[in-house]
């Protein structure tokens, strides 16, 4: 959810809709990071399966929430910067 207006400058943000774009970037980035890191840990240390589950399930959720916030704000910024809204406020 996006705030109605920016508290610092008053920019109207209600009409900015990023759709499924942030989820795409989150899945792409987090999927690569977690898969690469889990593969590295598996080949370097060969831990048991429960260690992988204990490491990568929470890491995936936490990283997704962080990446979603950043990617959503980046897409809103690009939408504003590129003037993709027809009705500017």
C-alpha positions as CSV (number, residue, x, y, z in Angstrom):
1,X,0.0,0.0,0.0
2,X,1.2,3.5,-0.9
3,X,0.6,6.6,1.2
4,X,-1.8,9.1,-0.2
5,X,0.8,11.8,-0.2
6,X,4.5,12.3,0.5
7,X,4.9,13.7,4.0
8,X,8.0,15.7,3.0
9,X,7.0,17.3,-0.3
10,X,3.2,16.7,-0.5
11,X,3.4,14.8,-3.8
12,X,0.2,13.0,-4.5
13,X,0.9,9.3,-4.6
14,X,-2.5,7.8,-4.6
15,X,-2.7,7.1,-8.3
16,X,0.7,5.4,-8.6
17,X,0.1,1.7,-9.1
18,X,3.1,-0.6,-9.7
19,X,1.0,-3.7,-10.2
20,X,2.9,-7.0,-10.0
21,X,6.2,-5.4,-11.0
22,X,7.7,-5.3,-7.5
23,X,6.9,-9.0,-7.0
24,X,8.6,-9.9,-10.2
25,X,11.8,-8.1,-9.2
26,X,11.7,-9.6,-5.7
27,X,11.3,-13.1,-7.0
28,X,14.1,-12.6,-9.5
29,X,16.6,-11.1,-7.1
30,X,15.8,-13.2,-4.0
31,X,15.5,-16.4,-6.0
32,X,19.0,-15.8,-7.5
33,X,20.6,-14.8,-4.2
34,X,19.1,-17.6,-2.1
35,X,19.7,-20.3,-4.8
36,X,23.3,-19.2,-5.4
37,X,24.0,-19.0,-1.6
38,X,22.3,-22.3,-0.8
39,X,24.3,-24.0,-3.6
40,X,27.5,-22.5,-2.3
41,X,26.8,-23.6,1.3
42,X,25.8,-27.1,0.1
43,X,29.0,-27.6,-2.0
44,X,31.4,-25.9,0.5
45,X,30.1,-27.4,3.8
46,X,27.5,-30.2,3.0
47,X,25.3,-29.5,5.9
48,X,22.2,-31.7,6.7
49,X,18.8,-30.8,5.2
50,X,17.5,-29.3,8.4
51,X,20.3,-26.7,8.4
52,X,19.3,-25.6,4.9
53,X,15.6,-25.4,6.0
54,X,16.6,-23.4,9.1
55,X,18.7,-21.0,7.1
56,X,17.0,-20.5,3.8
57,X,13.3,-20.4,4.6
58,X,13.6,-17.4,7.0
59,X,16.2,-15.8,4.8
60,X,13.9,-16.0,1.8
61,X,11.0,-14.4,3.7
62,X,13.0,-11.6,5.3
63,X,14.9,-10.8,2.0
64,X,11.6,-10.8,0.1
65,X,10.1,-8.2,2.4
66,X,13.1,-6.0,2.1
67,X,13.4,-6.3,-1.6
68,X,9.7,-5.7,-2.1
69,X,9.8,-2.4,-0.2
70,X,12.8,-1.2,-2.3
71,X,11.5,-2.4,-5.7
72,X,8.0,-0.9,-5.1
73,X,9.5,2.5,-4.2
74,X,11.9,2.3,-7.2
75,X,9.0,1.6,-9.6
76,X,7.0,4.4,-8.2
77,X,10.0,6.7,-8.6
78,X,10.5,5.6,-12.2
79,X,6.8,6.0,-12.9
80,X,6.9,9.6,-11.6
81,X,10.3,10.4,-13.2
82,X,9.2,9.1,-16.6
83,X,5.8,10.9,-16.3
84,X,3.8,7.7,-17.0
85,X,0.7,9.2,-15.3
86,X,-1.6,11.1,-17.7
87,X,-3.1,13.2,-14.9
88,X,-0.3,14.9,-12.9
89,X,-1.0,16.2,-9.5
